[in-house]
Structure formats: C-alpha cells, structure tokens
Amino acid sequence: MKIYPVEAGNFKLDGGAMFGVVPKSLWQKTNPADADNLIDIAARCLLVETSGKLILVDTGMGNKQSDKFFSYYKRWGNHTLEKSITSLGFGLNDITDVFLTHLHFDHVGGATISNKSTSLIEPLFNQAIYWTNKLHWEWATRPNAREKASFLSENLLPLQQSGQLDFLDIAAKNYSMDTQLPFSICFIDGHTEKQMLPILQYQNKTIVFMGDLLPTAGHIPLPYIMGYDTRPLLTLNEKAEFLTKAADNNWYLFLEHDAHNEIITVEHTEKGVRLKNTYTFNELFNA
C-alpha cells in the first residue's frame, strides 16, 4: 500500500461558524482570522494505492459552481484536485474508487464536473465506483433545513444517474472493518448522519482521515465544535471517545481542513487530550 496527500484547493470560512460557542479570543490563538473574520481552510484529500485499486478519499468542492457561489468562500492558492492527482503521476481514469466521508459540498463537489460540450454534470472519474452509505444518502437527498445549503443536488444526483454510485454496509459498532475497501471505518453522527472516517494501517502507523470530526488542530479541546454540526452534544461525546483512543494508541490524525497542519498526534494532559506533535506528510513517510 502507498498513500498520498491530495490538495484539492484552499478556501476560507467564518471563524465563528467554525468554532460555535467558543469565543474568538480563544480560537484565534490557533486559527487567526482576517479582517472579515474568515480563517484559512484546506480541502486535503487522500489517495490510497493498493492491490490494483486507486482509492480517492473525498474530492473538495470542485470548480463547477458559479462565481457567485465561490465568492462566499474566498478561494486562495493554486491547488486543484485534477492537478494534484496528475502531479502524482496518475490520470483521472486511474481512480477506481472514490470514498466520500459525507456529502457536504466541500467534500463531494469535486466528484463531478460540468461537461462544456453538453452542459451536463457528470462524474469526473469515469472508471470509479463512488462510495457512500444508504443512511447518509437518504439524509443528504432529503435534507433538513439546517443542512439543505450543504447538500446540493447537482453534486449528488449525477452520481446516482451515472450508475457509478454504491453503498457500504453500516456497521453495528463505530469502529469496523469493511471488506469492500482496504481500511476500517469509524461512523460519526454528530456532524451529520453517518459520516465515515477511514482508519488505515500504513508503515506501522495507524492513520485516521479526520473529515469533519476534527477539522483543524485548533479543534482538539472538546467544546471546540463547529456551528455546522447538527448534534453538537453528540459530537462532544464522539470526540471524547475518539481522542481518548487516539492518545492511548498514538494514532496519526490526517487533517482534511487544516491549511497549515497536515498530520498531528495527541496526548493526555491535566487539561484533557491536547496536541502532542505536528508533522508534514513528507516528514513522516518520505524522510
């Protein structure tokens, strides 16, 4: 197995929304805001090469939306999903599977593209199976009012219409092994129903793709929960359980949304679980 970070583009989000009830005087110490109260956000995906498969975990927000749509998110930097994949020596048709942690637009938007010749929206990866789970698909395609703006039909329905969409089994327990893909899955419900976080064994390390359970290193303290979470008290309990396991077992946490920290570890302290070390991917695996 080989894994690669894939930078799908950087953007900005409101710091208050990203930290919920936590005062700015606290969260800005780790995630400084600009004059518009916006903080730096990444869309850092993961590519897993193994046993004849090339699996992409999440896809960023893509580029098919309108200029007005993107104006809300203040994109910055030069990264794109396509450029990052090709820079690794792969073509788009080499992707065999796309694993979607959940179907919010900043995780699934890059899964499809607008065909300029037909004006139709179609899958970006023609040879890939797109994986979600039935409970989350139903949640996303019949969205509640709170999440409706995050579940965009143009990101979802073309995957179904293409025949490339498939569903993973829901585990009876939070941490399970799924035989269809080469990693375990942690199911998390506080942010949105049945978010799926991959847990990989790689070079004698346990790597967890954190999705929106832990957006940035600044979100480690338990009350630091996004205003976007549908069930913040459930997130609180899920974070407590997960971070305890991560500290006990020295897991390496791959941060999808932290523009400045790629991978971190955590440890137990008198104040609870806190940041232990930060790493770049190259420091850990290409040294």
C-alpha positions as CSV (number, residue, x, y, z in Angstrom):
1,M,0.0,0.0,0.0
2,K,1.0,3.6,-0.7
3,I,-0.8,6.7,0.3
4,Y,-0.5,10.3,-0.9
5,P,-2.0,13.6,0.2
6,V,-4.0,15.3,-2.5
7,E,-4.6,19.1,-2.1
8,A,-7.9,19.9,-3.7
9,G,-7.9,23.7,-3.1
10,N,-7.9,26.2,-0.2
11,F,-10.7,28.5,0.9
12,K,-11.9,30.5,3.8
13,L,-14.8,30.1,6.3
14,D,-16.2,32.2,9.1
15,G,-14.3,31.6,12.2
16,G,-17.3,32.0,14.5
17,A,-19.2,29.3,12.5
18,M,-16.1,27.0,12.6
19,F,-15.9,27.2,16.4
20,G,-19.5,27.5,17.5
21,V,-19.9,28.8,21.1
22,V,-16.2,29.2,21.7
23,P,-15.2,33.0,21.9
24,K,-13.0,34.4,19.3
25,S,-10.5,35.5,21.9
26,L,-9.7,31.8,22.4
27,W,-10.0,30.2,18.9
28,Q,-8.0,33.0,17.2
29,K,-4.9,31.9,19.1
30,T,-4.7,28.8,16.9
31,N,-6.7,29.9,13.9
32,P,-6.2,33.6,13.3
33,A,-8.9,35.4,11.3
34,D,-8.6,38.0,8.7
35,A,-10.4,41.4,8.7
36,D,-13.6,39.7,7.6
37,N,-13.4,37.1,10.4
38,L,-12.5,34.4,7.9
39,I,-10.0,31.6,8.7
40,D,-7.9,29.5,6.4
41,I,-9.4,26.1,5.4
42,A,-7.9,23.3,3.2
43,A,-9.6,20.6,1.2
44,R,-6.9,17.9,1.7
45,C,-7.9,14.6,0.3
46,L,-6.1,11.2,0.4
47,L,-5.1,8.8,-2.3
48,V,-4.7,5.2,-1.4
49,E,-2.9,2.8,-3.9
50,T,-3.3,-0.8,-3.1
51,S,-4.0,-4.2,-4.7
52,G,-5.0,-3.0,-8.1
53,K,-7.1,-0.2,-6.6
54,L,-6.6,3.6,-6.6
55,I,-8.9,5.0,-4.0
56,L,-9.5,8.7,-3.5
57,V,-10.9,9.8,-0.2
58,D,-13.1,13.0,-0.6
59,T,-12.9,15.4,-3.5
60,G,-13.0,19.0,-2.3
61,M,-15.6,21.5,-3.6
62,G,-14.7,21.2,-7.2
63,N,-15.0,24.0,-9.8
64,K,-18.4,23.7,-11.5
65,Q,-20.3,26.2,-9.3
66,S,-20.9,29.8,-10.2
67,D,-18.6,32.7,-9.5
68,K,-21.2,34.0,-7.0
69,F,-21.1,30.7,-5.2
70,F,-17.3,30.7,-4.9
71,S,-17.3,34.3,-3.8
72,Y,-18.7,33.2,-0.5
73,Y,-15.6,31.0,0.2
74,K,-12.7,33.2,-0.9
75,R,-10.7,30.5,-2.6
76,W,-6.9,31.0,-2.4
77,G,-3.8,29.2,-3.6
78,N,-3.2,27.2,-6.8
79,H,-4.2,23.7,-5.8
80,T,-6.8,21.8,-7.7
81,L,-7.9,18.2,-7.4
82,E,-7.0,17.4,-11.0
83,K,-3.6,19.0,-10.9
84,S,-2.7,17.3,-7.6
85,I,-3.6,13.8,-8.9
86,T,-1.7,14.2,-12.2
87,S,1.3,15.6,-10.3
88,L,1.5,12.3,-8.6
89,G,1.8,10.5,-11.9
90,F,-1.8,9.3,-12.1
91,G,-4.6,10.0,-14.6
92,L,-8.2,10.7,-13.7
93,N,-9.2,7.3,-15.3
94,D,-6.8,5.5,-13.0
95,I,-9.1,6.2,-10.0
96,T,-11.0,3.0,-9.3
97,D,-12.9,4.1,-6.2
98,V,-14.0,7.4,-4.6
99,F,-14.8,7.1,-0.9
100,L,-16.9,10.0,0.3
101,T,-16.8,10.7,4.1
102,H,-20.0,12.6,3.7
103,L,-21.9,14.5,1.0
104,H,-21.5,18.2,2.1
105,F,-20.4,20.3,-0.9
106,D,-16.8,20.8,0.2
107,H,-16.3,17.0,0.3
108,V,-18.2,15.9,-2.7
109,G,-18.3,18.8,-5.1
110,G,-15.1,17.7,-6.9
111,A,-16.6,14.3,-7.7
112,T,-18.4,15.7,-10.7
113,I,-17.7,18.2,-13.4
114,S,-19.8,20.2,-15.9
115,N,-19.3,18.9,-19.4
116,K,-18.7,22.0,-21.5
117,S,-20.0,20.4,-24.7
118,T,-23.3,19.1,-23.3
119,S,-23.7,21.4,-20.3
120,L,-24.5,18.2,-18.3
121,I,-22.9,17.4,-14.9
122,E,-21.2,14.0,-14.9
123,P,-18.7,12.1,-12.8
124,L,-15.1,13.4,-13.0
125,F,-13.7,9.8,-12.6
126,N,-15.3,7.7,-15.4
127,Q,-13.9,4.4,-14.2
128,A,-14.6,4.8,-10.5
129,I,-17.2,3.5,-8.1
130,Y,-18.4,6.3,-5.7
131,W,-19.0,5.0,-2.2
132,T,-21.3,6.4,0.5
133,N,-23.9,4.6,2.7
134,K,-27.6,4.4,2.5
135,L,-28.5,6.2,5.7
136,H,-26.3,9.1,4.8
137,W,-27.5,9.1,1.2
138,E,-31.2,9.3,2.4
139,W,-30.2,12.0,4.9
140,A,-28.5,14.0,2.1
141,T,-31.1,13.7,-0.6
142,R,-33.9,14.6,1.8
143,P,-32.1,17.2,3.7
144,N,-33.2,19.0,6.9
145,A,-33.5,22.8,6.7
146,R,-30.2,23.3,8.6
147,E,-28.1,21.3,6.1
148,K,-30.0,22.0,2.9
149,A,-27.5,24.5,1.7
150,S,-24.7,22.0,2.2
151,F,-26.3,19.1,0.3
152,L,-26.5,20.2,-3.3
153,S,-28.5,18.1,-5.8
154,E,-26.1,18.9,-8.6
155,N,-23.3,17.2,-6.6
156,L,-25.4,14.1,-5.7
157,L,-27.9,13.1,-8.4
158,P,-25.4,12.8,-11.3
159,L,-23.5,10.2,-9.3
160,Q,-26.7,8.1,-8.9
161,Q,-27.8,8.7,-12.5
162,S,-24.4,7.5,-13.8
163,G,-24.8,4.1,-12.3
164,Q,-21.4,4.6,-10.5
165,L,-22.8,5.1,-7.0
166,D,-22.7,2.2,-4.5
167,F,-23.3,1.8,-0.7
168,L,-21.1,0.5,2.0
169,D,-22.7,-1.6,4.8
170,I,-23.4,0.2,8.1
171,A,-21.5,-1.3,11.0
172,A,-23.1,-2.4,14.2
173,K,-20.2,-0.7,16.0
174,N,-18.5,2.6,15.5
175,Y,-15.1,1.0,14.6
176,S,-15.4,-1.7,12.0
177,M,-13.7,-3.4,9.1
178,D,-15.4,-3.3,5.8
179,T,-14.3,-6.0,3.4
180,Q,-15.0,-3.9,0.2
181,L,-12.2,-1.4,0.9
182,P,-8.7,-1.8,2.5
183,F,-9.4,0.2,5.7
184,S,-11.6,0.3,8.7
185,I,-14.4,2.8,9.0
186,C,-15.4,4.9,12.0
187,F,-19.0,6.1,11.8
188,I,-19.7,9.5,13.3
189,D,-23.1,11.1,13.6
190,G,-22.7,14.4,15.4
191,H,-21.7,16.5,12.4
192,T,-24.1,14.8,10.0
193,E,-25.8,11.4,9.9
194,K,-23.3,8.5,9.3
195,Q,-20.1,10.4,8.4
196,M,-17.4,7.8,7.6
197,L,-13.8,8.2,8.7
198,P,-11.2,5.8,7.2
199,I,-8.7,4.2,9.5
200,L,-5.6,2.9,7.7
201,Q,-2.6,0.8,8.8
202,Y,0.4,2.2,7.0
203,Q,4.2,1.8,7.7
204,N,3.5,0.5,11.2
205,K,1.3,3.5,12.0
206,T,-2.4,4.0,12.4
207,I,-3.6,6.9,10.2
208,V,-7.1,8.3,10.6
209,F,-8.6,10.6,8.0
210,M,-10.4,13.1,10.2
211,G,-13.0,14.6,7.9
212,D,-15.2,17.0,10.0
213,L,-14.8,15.3,13.4
214,L,-11.6,17.3,13.9
215,P,-11.4,20.0,11.2
216,T,-8.2,21.6,12.4
217,A,-5.7,21.1,15.2
218,G,-7.3,24.1,16.9
219,H,-10.5,22.0,17.4
220,I,-8.9,19.5,19.8
221,P,-10.4,20.8,23.1
222,L,-13.8,19.1,23.5
223,P,-16.1,22.2,23.5
224,Y,-14.4,23.5,20.3
225,I,-17.2,22.2,18.0
226,M,-18.3,23.7,14.7
227,G,-21.6,25.6,14.5
228,Y,-22.3,23.5,11.4
229,D,-22.7,20.3,13.4
230,T,-26.3,19.1,13.6
231,R,-26.0,17.4,17.0
232,P,-23.1,19.2,18.9
233,L,-23.6,17.3,22.2
234,L,-23.3,14.0,20.2
235,T,-20.1,15.4,18.6
236,L,-18.8,16.2,22.1
237,N,-19.2,12.6,23.2
238,E,-17.8,11.2,19.9
239,K,-14.8,13.5,20.1
240,A,-14.1,12.5,23.7
241,E,-14.2,8.8,22.8
242,F,-12.2,9.2,19.7
243,L,-9.5,11.4,21.1
244,T,-9.0,9.1,24.1
245,K,-8.4,6.2,21.7
246,A,-6.1,8.4,19.6
247,A,-4.0,9.4,22.6
248,D,-3.9,5.9,24.1
249,N,-2.8,4.3,20.8
250,N,-0.6,7.1,19.3
251,W,-2.8,7.4,16.2
252,Y,-1.7,9.8,13.5
253,L,-4.6,12.2,12.6
254,F,-4.7,13.3,8.9
255,L,-6.4,16.7,8.9
256,E,-8.6,17.4,5.9
257,H,-9.4,21.1,6.7
258,D,-6.3,22.4,8.4
259,A,-4.5,24.5,5.9
260,H,-1.3,24.7,8.0
261,N,-1.1,21.3,9.7
262,E,-1.2,18.1,7.7
263,I,-0.9,15.4,10.4
264,I,-0.9,15.5,14.2
265,T,-0.7,13.3,17.2
266,V,-2.4,14.0,20.6
267,E,-1.6,13.1,24.2
268,H,-3.3,13.1,27.6
269,T,-2.6,16.1,29.8
270,E,-4.0,17.6,33.0
271,K,-6.3,19.7,30.8
272,G,-7.5,16.7,28.8
273,V,-6.3,15.5,25.4
274,R,-4.2,18.1,23.8
275,L,-1.9,18.4,20.8
276,K,1.4,16.4,21.0
277,N,3.2,16.8,17.7
278,T,2.6,18.1,14.2
279,Y,4.0,16.6,11.0
280,T,4.1,17.1,7.3
281,F,3.3,14.0,5.3
282,N,6.9,14.1,3.9
283,E,8.4,14.2,7.3
284,L,6.6,11.0,8.3
285,F,6.8,8.9,5.2
286,N,9.3,10.3,2.8
287,A,12.2,11.2,5.1
